[in-house]
Amino acid sequence: MISSVRGEVLSVGLDHVVVEVGGVGLAVQATPATLATLRRGEQTRLHTALVVREDSLTLFGFAEEDARELFGLLQTVSGIGPRLALATLAVLEPDKLRAALVEGNITVLTQVPGIGRKGAERLSLELRDKVTALGGASDAPVVTAPGALRGEVVEALAGLGFPAKQAEQAVDRVLSEGDGHTTSSVLRAALAALGRKR
């Protein structure tokens, strides 16, 4: 099992990234949110899951380890394959997905294309306890040290095409508004702030 890949980003597509590992370019399927943090020519490290089929080997990559854990967990439910599991994580962030599963929030779960009411009920029924055991919705998200977090988010924003100075100012403003930030929460807030300026 390939549990992570680290190397230079050779190209970023609509649904995958190619990462060079030891001279080999590995195509890694990923969500739009993960792809948005990657930039061609830069180094990256992705948590991965290898899905083996009779006719294919497909690598799925995630920026965060808990997203990979949920990806595996979703596939334990009948009718949920890797593509639908990835689509679920593309629509719902890990914390939101966990909360919906624990609360049995069918409305949130059916936002995912391909998941109907019955599928959403089955997901909640089968995964509620497993998600809680994995680290339920009530658990606090992992908080990164402010210095490292600032660098990560500024880099991600630069990768999305924002000028470095503008990205730094937006991130500093978000970080000054309190503590307990996670990389994804700061990125979302900074994007919202930068979006208002455009």
VOLUMMI-554224 format. One record per residue (C-alpha): residue number from 1; residue in one letter; x, y, z. Coordinates in nm, 2 decimals. Layout:
REM residues N
SENU  num  residu       x       y       z
SENU  NUM       a       X       Y       Z
...
END
This chain:
REM residues 198
SENU  num  residu       x       y       z
SENU    1       m    0.00    0.00    0.00
SENU    2       i    0.13    0.34   -0.09
SENU    3       s    0.03    0.56    0.20
SENU    4       s    0.20    0.88    0.09
SENU    5       v    0.39    1.04   -0.19
SENU    6       r    0.64    1.33   -0.19
SENU    7       g    0.80    1.50   -0.48
SENU    8       e    0.78    1.77   -0.74
SENU    9       v    0.45    1.86   -0.89
SENU   10       l    0.49    1.81   -1.27
SENU   11       s    0.13    1.90   -1.37
SENU   12       v   -0.21    1.98   -1.22
SENU   13       g   -0.52    1.87   -1.41
SENU   14       l   -0.89    1.91   -1.34
SENU   15       d   -0.92    1.59   -1.13
SENU   16       h   -0.56    1.48   -1.08
SENU   17       v   -0.20    1.58   -1.01
SENU   18       v    0.12    1.42   -1.15
SENU   19       v    0.39    1.40   -0.88
SENU   20       e    0.75    1.29   -0.96
SENU   21       v    0.87    1.03   -0.71
SENU   22       g    1.21    0.89   -0.77
SENU   23       g    1.21    0.98   -1.14
SENU   24       v    0.86    0.83   -1.20
SENU   25       g    0.55    1.06   -1.26
SENU   26       l    0.26    0.93   -1.05
SENU   27       a   -0.09    1.04   -1.14
SENU   28       v   -0.29    1.10   -0.82
SENU   29       q   -0.66    1.16   -0.83
SENU   30       a   -0.76    1.43   -0.58
SENU   31       t   -1.04    1.67   -0.49
SENU   32       p   -1.06    2.03   -0.63
SENU   33       a   -0.97    2.16   -0.28
SENU   34       t   -0.65    1.96   -0.26
SENU   35       l   -0.56    2.04   -0.62
SENU   36       a   -0.60    2.41   -0.55
SENU   37       t   -0.32    2.40   -0.30
SENU   38       l   -0.07    2.25   -0.55
SENU   39       r    0.15    2.44   -0.79
SENU   40       r    0.36    2.31   -1.08
SENU   41       g    0.73    2.29   -1.00
SENU   42       e    0.68    2.29   -0.62
SENU   43       q    0.74    2.01   -0.38
SENU   44       t    0.43    1.85   -0.22
SENU   45       r    0.35    1.56    0.01
SENU   46       l    0.01    1.39   -0.02
SENU   47       h   -0.15    1.12    0.20
SENU   48       t   -0.26    0.85   -0.05
SENU   49       a   -0.47    0.54   -0.09
SENU   50       l   -0.40    0.29   -0.36
SENU   51       v   -0.72    0.12   -0.51
SENU   52       v   -0.64   -0.20   -0.69
SENU   53       r   -0.88   -0.33   -0.95
SENU   54       e   -0.84   -0.62   -1.20
SENU   55       d   -0.76   -0.38   -1.48
SENU   56       s   -0.62   -0.08   -1.30
SENU   57       l   -0.41    0.07   -1.01
SENU   58       t   -0.54    0.41   -0.91
SENU   59       l   -0.38    0.64   -0.65
SENU   60       f   -0.60    0.89   -0.46
SENU   61       g   -0.43    1.17   -0.28
SENU   62       f   -0.54    1.39    0.01
SENU   63       a   -0.38    1.70    0.18
SENU   64       e   -0.49    1.58    0.52
SENU   65       e   -0.47    1.24    0.68
SENU   66       d   -0.82    1.24    0.82
SENU   67       a   -0.96    1.29    0.47
SENU   68       r   -0.78    0.97    0.36
SENU   69       e   -0.92    0.78    0.66
SENU   70       l   -1.28    0.90    0.57
SENU   71       f   -1.22    0.80    0.21
SENU   72       g   -1.14    0.44    0.32
SENU   73       l   -1.43    0.44    0.57
SENU   74       l   -1.69    0.55    0.31
SENU   75       q   -1.60    0.26    0.08
SENU   76       t   -1.69    0.01    0.35
SENU   77       v   -2.06    0.10    0.28
SENU   78       s   -2.22   -0.11    0.00
SENU   79       g   -2.26    0.09   -0.32
SENU   80       i   -1.99    0.34   -0.24
SENU   81       g   -1.68    0.30   -0.46
SENU   82       p   -1.36    0.52   -0.47
SENU   83       r   -1.51    0.77   -0.72
SENU   84       l   -1.82    0.83   -0.51
SENU   85       a   -1.61    0.85   -0.19
SENU   86       l   -1.38    1.11   -0.36
SENU   87       a   -1.69    1.30   -0.48
SENU   88       t   -1.83    1.30   -0.12
SENU   89       l   -1.50    1.46    0.01
SENU   90       a   -1.50    1.71   -0.28
SENU   91       v   -1.84    1.83   -0.17
SENU   92       l   -1.81    1.80    0.21
SENU   93       e   -1.51    1.88    0.41
SENU   94       p   -1.41    1.61    0.67
SENU   95       d   -1.55    1.80    0.97
SENU   96       k   -1.88    1.87    0.79
SENU   97       l   -1.91    1.51    0.67
SENU   98       r   -1.84    1.37    1.02
SENU   99       a   -2.10    1.59    1.17
SENU  100       a   -2.36    1.50    0.90
SENU  101       l   -2.29    1.12    0.96
SENU  102       v   -2.31    1.15    1.34
SENU  103       e   -2.63    1.36    1.33
SENU  104       g   -2.79    1.16    1.05
SENU  105       n   -2.83    1.49    0.85
SENU  106       i   -2.97    1.35    0.52
SENU  107       t   -3.01    1.69    0.36
SENU  108       v   -2.63    1.75    0.38
SENU  109       l   -2.54    1.40    0.27
SENU  110       t   -2.77    1.42   -0.04
SENU  111       q   -2.58    1.73   -0.16
SENU  112       v   -2.33    1.48   -0.31
SENU  113       p   -2.41    1.38   -0.67
SENU  114       g   -2.49    1.01   -0.68
SENU  115       i   -2.61    0.98   -0.32
SENU  116       g   -2.99    0.97   -0.28
SENU  117       r   -3.20    0.96    0.04
SENU  118       k   -3.17    0.58    0.09
SENU  119       g   -2.79    0.59    0.03
SENU  120       a   -2.75    0.88    0.28
SENU  121       e   -2.95    0.70    0.54
SENU  122       r   -2.74    0.39    0.49
SENU  123       l   -2.42    0.59    0.52
SENU  124       s   -2.53    0.75    0.84
SENU  125       l   -2.65    0.42    0.99
SENU  126       e   -2.34    0.23    0.91
SENU  127       l   -2.08    0.49    0.97
SENU  128       r   -2.21    0.69    1.27
SENU  129       d   -2.03    0.48    1.54
SENU  130       k   -1.72    0.43    1.32
SENU  131       v   -1.68    0.80    1.26
SENU  132       t   -1.71    0.87    1.63
SENU  133       a   -1.45    0.61    1.71
SENU  134       l   -1.22    0.76    1.44
SENU  135       g   -1.24    1.10    1.60
SENU  136       g   -1.59    1.23    1.59
SENU  137       a   -1.73    1.57    1.50
SENU  138       s   -1.70    1.69    1.86
SENU  139       d   -1.32    1.66    1.85
SENU  140       a   -1.12    1.98    1.80
SENU  141       p   -0.95    2.01    1.46
SENU  142       v   -0.57    1.98    1.46
SENU  143       v   -0.42    2.33    1.50
SENU  144       t   -0.10    2.41    1.33
SENU  145       a    0.17    2.63    1.47
SENU  146       p    0.10    2.99    1.36
SENU  147       g    0.43    3.04    1.17
SENU  148       a    0.41    2.71    0.97
SENU  149       l    0.04    2.77    0.91
SENU  150       r    0.10    3.12    0.77
SENU  151       g    0.36    2.99    0.53
SENU  152       e    0.14    2.70    0.41
SENU  153       v   -0.16    2.93    0.34
SENU  154       v    0.04    3.21    0.18
SENU  155       e    0.20    2.94   -0.05
SENU  156       a   -0.14    2.80   -0.14
SENU  157       l   -0.28    3.14   -0.22
SENU  158       a    0.03    3.22   -0.44
SENU  159       g   -0.04    2.89   -0.61
SENU  160       l   -0.39    3.01   -0.69
SENU  161       g   -0.24    3.32   -0.86
SENU  162       f   -0.27    3.59   -0.58
SENU  163       p    0.03    3.83   -0.54
SENU  164       a    0.25    3.72   -0.25
SENU  165       k    0.22    4.05   -0.06
SENU  166       q   -0.16    4.06   -0.10
SENU  167       a   -0.18    3.69    0.02
SENU  168       e    0.04    3.77    0.32
SENU  169       q   -0.17    4.07    0.43
SENU  170       a   -0.49    3.86    0.40
SENU  171       v   -0.35    3.57    0.60
SENU  172       d   -0.21    3.81    0.87
SENU  173       r   -0.55    3.97    0.90
SENU  174       v   -0.72    3.64    0.95
SENU  175       l   -0.46    3.52    1.20
SENU  176       s   -0.49    3.84    1.41
SENU  177       e   -0.86    3.78    1.46
SENU  178       g   -0.81    3.50    1.71
SENU  179       d   -0.65    3.16    1.78
SENU  180       g   -0.73    2.80    1.72
SENU  181       h   -0.70    2.83    1.35
SENU  182       t   -0.65    2.53    1.11
SENU  183       t   -0.49    2.55    0.77
SENU  184       s   -0.82    2.50    0.59
SENU  185       s   -1.01    2.76    0.80
SENU  186       v   -0.75    3.03    0.74
SENU  187       l   -0.73    2.95    0.37
SENU  188       r   -1.11    2.98    0.34
SENU  189       a   -1.12    3.31    0.54
SENU  190       a   -0.83    3.45    0.34
SENU  191       l   -0.99    3.35    0.01
SENU  192       a   -1.31    3.52    0.12
SENU  193       a   -1.13    3.84    0.21
SENU  194       l   -0.93    3.84   -0.12
SENU  195       g   -1.25    3.76   -0.32
SENU  196       r   -1.41    4.07   -0.17
SENU  197       k   -1.12    4.29   -0.29
SENU  198       r   -1.14    4.18   -0.65
END
